[in-house]
Structures are given as C-alpha cells and as structure tokens.
Amino acid sequence: MSAKALPFTLGQLETIAAQVGTPFHLYDEAAMRANARAFYAAFSWVPGGFKNFFAVKALPNPHILAALKQEGFGGDCSSLAELKLCEAVGLRGTDIVFTSNDTPADEYREAARLGALINLDDISHIPFLEQALGGKLPEFLCFRYNPGPLKAGNAIIGKPEEAKYGFTREQIVEGYRILRDKGVKRFALHTMVASNELNPDYFVETAQMLFDLSVEVHQKVGVRIELLNLGGGIGIPYRPTQEPVDLARVGRDIKAAYERTLVPAGLAPMRITMECGRMITGPYGYLVSRVLHKKATYKNYVGLDSCMANLMRPALYGSYHHITVPAREGGPRKVYDVTGSLCENNDKFAVDREIADPAIGDLLVIHDTGAHGHAMGFNYNGKLRSAEILWQGGTQYRLIRRAETLADHFATLDFPGLKA
C-alpha cells in the first residue's frame, strides 16, 4: 500500500518529543484552517451564509475550537462540558446547536441560558424540556429526524431503524404541530444517519430527503422550516488508496436540489448548515509514539509506548489508521501487529500490517487521529492520557493540553497514603 506524506520532518518530531515526551497527539493548525475555508467555499451559495457547527466531541480542545471560531464555525454539543467549552471560546446563542440524547434537565437549562438552538431527539422530550425550563419553551427549536428504513446507514452508525436517535416521519409532523400550538415561532430540522461516509451522493440524497420533508411539514402543519441541519458524517480517506469527498461537487448538487425543491414550494430562502467534525480536523492529527519492544513468537510484534487508551478506534471498530516510521521509510518493510501495553489482547493499532521495519527507540506516527482520537481516551489499567500539541509549522508549536499525571488520576480518590 502506498505511503501517506507527513507535513513535518523527523527532526521536528524529535524536537517536540524531547520537550513533552511520548506519546502525544500533534495537530496541524494551518491545514485545519485551510480545510475549513475549502468547506465554506463549497457552500458559499447558501442564502444567509453557510455555517458548520463543529462536532465538539471529535476534538474537544478549546484551542482548536477557538481557531475554528475564527474561521466562522459554531459548535455542535451534546453535553454540559461541551457547552462550557463553547462558552469559553466565545460561542453563544445560535452559534451553538445542542442535540439532545437522553438529556438531563440541568443540561437543557444550560443550553437555554446560552441561547443555543436546542435539537430535540424525541416527541416525549417536548414536555420534558418545557418542564425543565419552567413551563415555557424557547421560541426557536429543532427536531432530529430518523428516516428509518427510508435511508440506509453505514457500518459505524448502523441502520437508522435500529438507532436510538430521532423522530419518525409521523412524529415529526405531529411534533411541529405541538410546537406551533404552544407558541413556538421559529423551526429547524436536522438529521444524522451516517458516519465517515465517502460517497458524495449520500449527502445529496440526505439533503433532498430533508427538503422534501420540509415541504411536507409546511403543507400539513403550516410551519415554515427556516434552518436545515444536514448533519455531519462526511468521511476522510484513512487509507492511502481512498479519495476525499469532493466538497465542491456536493455543494453544487445540493444547490441544484435546493432550487429544484424549495424554490418552487415557496420555502426559499432557507439556511443550510452542517455539523461536521471528523472531516475538518481528522486528517490533520497524528499520534506520535515510540517503539519500546519488538517481539517474535507465533507472529511479529512492534510494541509502542501508546495504547488504545490514546486511540481506541482500531480496537473499537476495527478501523484502519495508516502508520509511518519516519526514520525507516524507503527501507526494508516487514509485516507486524502493532500493539500497545494494555492488558487486553485487542490493544492493537494494526494487525498483519506491512510497515517500514522500525528499530527499538524509533518514533512511529499513526495518521488521521485528529478526530475521535484523544477525545475517546480513557484510563483503564491506570493509563494516563497524553499531551496534545498544536503545530504551527517548522519548529513552532504550542502545548494545548499537558499529559496527565498520576496526581490527576488519583485526584478524585480519598484514601490515606495514596500519592502520585
């Protein structure tokens, strides 16, 4: 399989490693910003301006959120902590979408305090939200639509009809009727039915589905949807043989569907938004680790100083992440299982993978960890979460999250004699 290029040199990586230790996640700020601008360019036609609400769960670091805010992004949140991160970088009001998912009342109250657009997940959440907010609903609300068997999902998110998320079509119509009768004045509609999808037609079909549903709601309830959130799910080319989604094509084809459906129905202009996270930051993050051991038994193994606590996607989903050994590329290659140090046999970054044959002590780079990498970390086996570094070119970088210490790990325990 062909190689993936790295934007930095081995010397630059060793300089950072000498300062912060390994493992660490490294993010390319300039590449993230350029990608954000290309995304917006593809949807420059949207009336009132396109907006992407960055999925905070993908990379919940305020330094990243602040950079994306400068590029015009909002925040897509589903927890109290994510709301607080958005507030900390200056996102408020309808620069935030709060998508409900078995949400406690205090989190709804915090979303309302910030003026976020609340996106309800079920028709039963309408009275729950009303009660949580003291008997009065916000004037602007959104519903999450689950099309069930009308739309195929994919391997990560599963079949829509088996997913816990969203309203049925019948519930959507009834839900807007309830909101209308309760005095809600402004309405939005959202769906999210795939994750890490590389077929550009999928997103055009999703847009067409929501355009058609907006027309149906208007005809049956008299409610005018003013904002459509097409969800996220745009994938990235984890494998060197894959190609990124053609954003310009997606933008053009969604525009054609918009003009074909909403304009003759008298529902234009309508704001179009999305909530992509992975495709914005994913390709521009790297987990940098050091080779600790090489083992030859029934198979050949390369053991790293990182583990699935630093990147769990391969163990959780069987996901592919490309691996580069900067000091050895162009030299001999060998098939290995690339493993971590957890006491779990599925703690593997790659299985039967041909890589440049490393030496003990070499740095090894795992690609495309800028989304759902550090964010999914955990402390099983007492493993400590790694540092996050924002690389700004050359030898310029910032530590945007220090590595955890044993003192951090034990901080919530009250037990005599337990010290870091």
GIFENGI-V625023 format. One record per backbone hydrogen bond with DSSP energy under -0.5 kcal/mol. NH is the residue of the N-H (numbers start at 1). CO is the residue of the C=O. If there is no record, write none. Layout:
# GIFENGI-V625023
nh,co
NH,CO
NH,CO
This chain:
# GIFENGI-V625023
nh,co
13,9
14,10
15,11
16,12
17,13
18,14
19,15
19,16
20,16
21,17
23,288
24,288
25,387
26,286
27,389
28,284
29,27
29,391
32,28
33,29
34,30
35,31
36,32
37,33
38,34
39,35
40,36
41,37
42,38
43,39
43,40
44,41
46,43
49,46
51,272
53,51
53,274
54,52
54,74
56,54
56,76
58,55
59,55
59,56
61,59
64,61
65,61
66,62
67,63
68,64
69,65
70,66
71,67
71,68
72,69
73,68
74,52
75,95
76,54
77,75
77,97
83,79
84,80
85,81
86,82
87,83
88,84
89,85
89,86
90,87
91,86
92,90
93,114
95,92
96,93
97,75
98,117
99,77
99,97
100,98
100,119
107,104
108,104
109,105
110,106
111,107
112,108
113,109
114,110
115,111
115,112
116,111
117,96
118,116
118,140
119,98
120,118
120,142
125,122
126,123
128,124
129,125
130,126
131,127
132,128
133,129
134,131
135,130
136,130
141,186
142,118
143,188
144,120
145,143
145,190
146,167
147,145
150,147
151,148
154,158
158,154
160,151
162,159
163,159
163,160
167,144
172,168
173,169
174,170
175,171
176,172
177,173
178,174
179,175
180,176
181,177
182,178
183,180
184,179
185,139
186,139
187,224
188,141
189,227
190,143
191,229
192,145
197,233
200,198
202,199
203,199
203,200
204,200
205,201
206,202
207,203
208,204
209,205
210,206
211,207
212,208
213,209
214,210
215,211
216,212
217,213
218,214
219,215
220,216
221,217
222,217
222,218
223,217
225,223
226,187
227,187
228,271
229,189
230,228
230,273
235,197
238,236
242,239
245,235
247,245
250,246
251,247
252,248
253,249
254,250
255,251
256,252
257,253
258,254
259,255
260,256
261,257
262,258
263,258
264,259
265,261
266,263
267,262
268,262
271,226
273,228
274,51
275,231
280,277
281,277
282,277
282,278
284,281
285,282
286,26
287,366
288,24
288,286
289,287
289,364
291,362
292,303
293,303
295,301
297,299
301,295
302,337
303,293
304,339
305,290
310,307
311,307
316,312
317,313
318,313
318,314
319,313
322,238
324,365
326,324
328,325
329,325
331,328
334,355
336,353
337,300
338,336
338,350
339,302
339,337
340,347
344,342
347,344
348,346
349,338
350,338
353,336
355,334
355,353
357,332
358,356
361,291
362,359
364,289
365,324
366,287
366,364
367,322
367,365
369,285
370,282
370,285
372,58
373,58
374,369
376,373
377,374
378,309
382,379
383,380
387,23
388,401
389,25
390,398
391,27
391,389
392,396
396,393
397,395
398,390
400,388
400,398
401,388
404,385
409,405
410,406
411,407
411,408
413,410
415,413
418,415
419,417
